[in-house]
Amino acid sequence: MSIRPDKHFASCQWQNEPAQWEQQGRAIHLLVDAGTDFWRKTHDGQIRDNGHFYFQTVEGDFVARVKFSGKYQGQYDHAGLMARVDQATWLKCGVEYVEGAHLASTVVTRDWSDWSVMPIKGSDSLWCQLERHQQTFQVAFSHDGEKFETVRQAFLTELSHLEVGVMACAPQGDGFPVTFEDFTVQ
């Protein structure tokens, strides 16, 4: 696959733009606003759709990758990638801070959110990859941007038109700084 011309945030737009952010070359730096999240119904019945999402529109199969690092501090601080149809159908994956630990986290939402996590070694900087092949969505992580380890495979939608980009949330904490670099969609 060739890299689409709108790589490295060139044609991205915000859903729920953070109060503080800037783009520097192939990176964006933001301070995640407190009280932000993407979540639907499971556990507490609430619906939250105010997390930060910087995305572009994608048609068909794709591989999205980004390198990111954050200073996670609050319970459930989360940063990574997202694929979205609408408020009720989306997938987010990345690093989530849970009870003082950095976990590889994936949430697949088809009206109700599900959540899977696993321990991850090292948290200073990580690559996340979200790949779509027809109806299969696959989440993988890497420390070097070369060798990716798959952690989740799921069905999300049969629709070919999606929004894909980086996301960040701070549902319970005061917010945290995060940097996303070298975002590509192939």
MORASUL-V201045 format. One record per backbone hydrogen bond with DSSP energy under -1.0 kcal/mol. NH is the residue of the N-H (numbers start at 1). CO is the residue of the C=O. E is the energy in kcal/mol with one decimal. If there is no record, write none. Layout:
nh,co,e
NH,CO,E
NH,CO,E
This chain:
nh,co,e
4,185,-1.7
8,183,-2.3
10,7,-1.5
12,9,-1.4
13,55,-2.4
15,53,-2.5
22,29,-2.3
24,27,-2.9
27,24,-1.5
28,180,-2.3
29,22,-2.8
30,178,-2.6
31,20,-2.3
32,176,-3.0
35,170,-2.0
39,48,-2.5
41,46,-2.4
42,40,-3.0
44,42,-1.7
45,41,-2.9
48,39,-3.2
50,37,-1.7
51,37,-1.2
52,168,-2.3
53,15,-2.0
54,166,-2.7
55,13,-2.5
56,164,-2.3
58,162,-3.3
60,160,-2.2
62,132,-1.1
64,130,-2.9
65,184,-2.3
66,128,-1.8
67,181,-2.6
68,126,-2.8
69,179,-2.0
71,177,-2.3
76,97,-3.3
77,74,-2.3
78,169,-2.4
79,95,-1.9
80,167,-2.3
81,93,-2.3
82,165,-2.6
83,91,-2.4
84,163,-2.7
85,89,-3.0
86,89,-1.4
90,109,-1.8
91,83,-2.7
92,107,-2.3
93,81,-2.5
94,105,-2.2
95,79,-2.1
96,103,-2.6
97,77,-2.6
98,101,-2.7
101,98,-1.8
103,96,-2.7
104,118,-2.9
105,94,-3.0
106,116,-2.5
107,92,-2.9
109,90,-3.2
110,112,-1.6
111,88,-3.2
112,110,-1.0
113,40,-2.4
114,108,-1.9
116,106,-2.5
118,104,-1.7
120,102,-1.2
126,68,-2.3
127,142,-3.1
128,66,-2.5
129,140,-2.9
130,64,-2.5
131,138,-2.7
132,62,-3.0
133,136,-2.6
136,133,-2.3
137,154,-2.8
138,131,-2.8
139,152,-2.9
140,129,-2.4
141,149,-2.0
142,127,-2.0
149,141,-3.1
151,139,-2.7
152,139,-1.4
154,137,-2.6
162,58,-2.9
163,84,-2.6
164,56,-2.9
165,82,-2.3
166,54,-1.9
167,80,-2.4
168,52,-1.8
169,78,-2.7
178,30,-2.5
179,69,-2.9
180,28,-2.6
181,67,-3.5
182,26,-1.7
184,65,-2.2
186,63,-2.8
